[in-house]
Amino acid sequence: MAVIPATNSTLREQVWLAERRGQLRMLALMAPSVLFVAFFFLLPIALFLFRSIDNSEIPRGLHRTVESLRGWSGQGLPAEESYAALARDLRDFRGSTELTLLARRLNYNISGYRGLILETARDISEGPVESYKNRLVQIDGRWGKTEYWAAIKNQSNRLTLYYLLAALDLRMGLGGVVEKAPAETALFIDLYLRTLLISASVAALCLIIGFPVASVMAASTPATANVLFMLVLIPFWTSLLVRTTAWIILLQNEGPVNQTLVALGLLSKPVRLVFNRIGLFVSMVHVLLPYMILPLYSVLKGISRDHLRAAASLGASPLTLFRTVYMPLAMPGIVAGWTLVFVLSLGYYVTPALVGGPGDQMIGYFVAYFTNSAVNWGMASALGSLLLLIIGVIYFVLSRAIGLDRLRIR
């Protein structure tokens, strides 16, 4: 037998090097897309979520005051040293943007703190003062109250739970203990429950309406299914704002829907169908219905008719056939469609803002409010972070209860 001479690299090493070069080329081709997604999608989201725990304004603007309050127990008033430190900090930032940001941040904790900070910074003298405590209390008597100093001490770290606690209708008390927020400011738990209720109701309505449509499409001939498919996709061809505005016109008191119902004798007079929960459900179901029908159709189309004929030949009634054969086979599409519609509904803003009433606004409305109107990005980030957490929990529960493989559309 002839002996094959040894070479510098074995066949296995050559194969490994070839595979390695192929992987590197693939990574090089993917790198622009990965960097684009990371820089323009993941990084902005991460920075936005970080705002929910960012508290840099107070430690940066009142660094001397924060340091002097570290030994304060929170009982009574702090020492003269803390009053002097506060006076020096306010003098350093007087007339600057940093002072305005600091005042606005403290105003989130106690209403009126913004005016207190700006007034004190304006009136504090430059020269030596015999007693800074007396001077600050003379400028504004609120500096003689413990809660105003406790607010600075409780928010003296660069990271804070203030926004997340506020989003759960909680707050940090004077002693650093978490407590319930006052009833007049506790609105976010009800807001989350309302958002979950509306989203679940819209998903349920889409399932009730979409399942028969998807079943008919799956059982139709290809020509009929294509026509129905195009009709389902029509809402995608129109702007969300246009679709929502159209429902305002259709559902108003003098609109075609009310006029038709009155003409048919179903109503004695027009009823309010818009700017309330009814109008919100109608418009959201109209927008989100395709997201329910398409996953359902994909699954129902793959169900073999032989299973149904076999069950019928064994004596199963139509109801038993539907309950024991058709529904279990359709369950992946039902779960996928319901989850998709539910998650999309959670973040809705435009439709509730235009069609819903004051009691129908969802969490997206308040995220936009704190971002654009109140310019409280920390609160907007906290609300968005908790919404993201809720979506993650829902996905985890569904994956544990049903299985990730069953959520996959075949």
C-alpha positions, 0 to 999 in steps of 0.5 A: 500500500502506498504511503500518503506523505504528511502535509503541514495541515491535515484535511480536518484543519483545512475543512475547519479553516474553510468553515471559519472563513465562511463564517467570517464572510457571513459575519462581515455581510451581517455586520452592517445590519447588526450595527444598524439595528443596535445603534438605531433600535436597541441603543435608543430603547436601552437609553429610554428604559434607563431614564426610569432609574436615572437620578443624576440631576440631584447628586450633580446639582446638590453635591455638597448638600447630598454629602452633608445629609449622609449623616442625617437620620431624617428626624428633625431638621439637619445641621447648620452644615447642610443649610450652608452646603445648600446655599453654596450649591444654589449659588453655583448654579444660579441662572443656569439650565442645571438649576431649572432641571434640578428644580423640576426634578424635585418638584416631582417629589413635592409640588411647589419645590420648583418655585422654592428652589428658584426663589432661594437661589435668587434671594440667597446673598453672596457674602458670609452669613451668620446663620444659613439656617436662619437665612434660608428659613427667612427666605422661605419657611418651607426650609424649616420643614423636615419633608423638604430635606427628606426629599433631597436625602431620599433622592441623593443617589444617582439611581432611584426607584422613584419613577418605578414606585410612582408608576405602581402608585407607591412612594418613598416615605420620610423614613425611606420606607415604601408606602402607598401614594395619596389617593389623589395621585394614585391612578396608574394601577387602575390605568394598567388594569384598564389597559389590560381589560381593553386589550383583552376585550379587543383580542376576544372580539377579534377572535370571535369575528375573525375565527369564522372568517378564517374558517371560511377562507380555509375551506374556500376554493383558491379563487374565493380565498384570494378575494377574501384575503384581499378584503382582509388586507384592505385596512392595511392600505389605509393610514391608521389616522385616516381609519380612526377619523373615518369611524368618528364620522361614521359613529357620530350622532348624525352619522350614517350608523345612527341614521340607519339604525333610526331608519330601521326602527332599531333606535328611537333616537341617535345614541352616543357611539363615539368618544366612549368605550363602544367607539373605541372597541369598534375602531380598534377591532377594525384596525387589528382584525387582520392580525387575528385572521392571518395567523388563524388562516395560516393554521386552519389552512393546514388542517387536513379535512381527512381528520374531520371526515374521520371523526364524522364517520365515527359518529361525532356530532358537529359540535363534538367534532368542532370541540374535540378535533377542530379546536385543538388543531386550531389552537396554535393559530388562536393563541398566536393571533390572540397574543399578537392582537393583545400585545399590539393593543397594549401600546395603542395611543392614536385610536384611544386618544381620538375615539375614546373618552376621558375614561378610555385612555390607555397607558400609551396616552400617558407615556406620550403625555409625560414625554411631550407635554410634562417633559418627565421622561423618567415617568414616561420611561417607568410606565413603558418599562412596566408595560414591557415587563407585563408583555414579558410576563404574559409571553412567559406564562403562555410559553409555560402553559402552552409551549413555545412550539405550539405558538409557532405558526405552521 
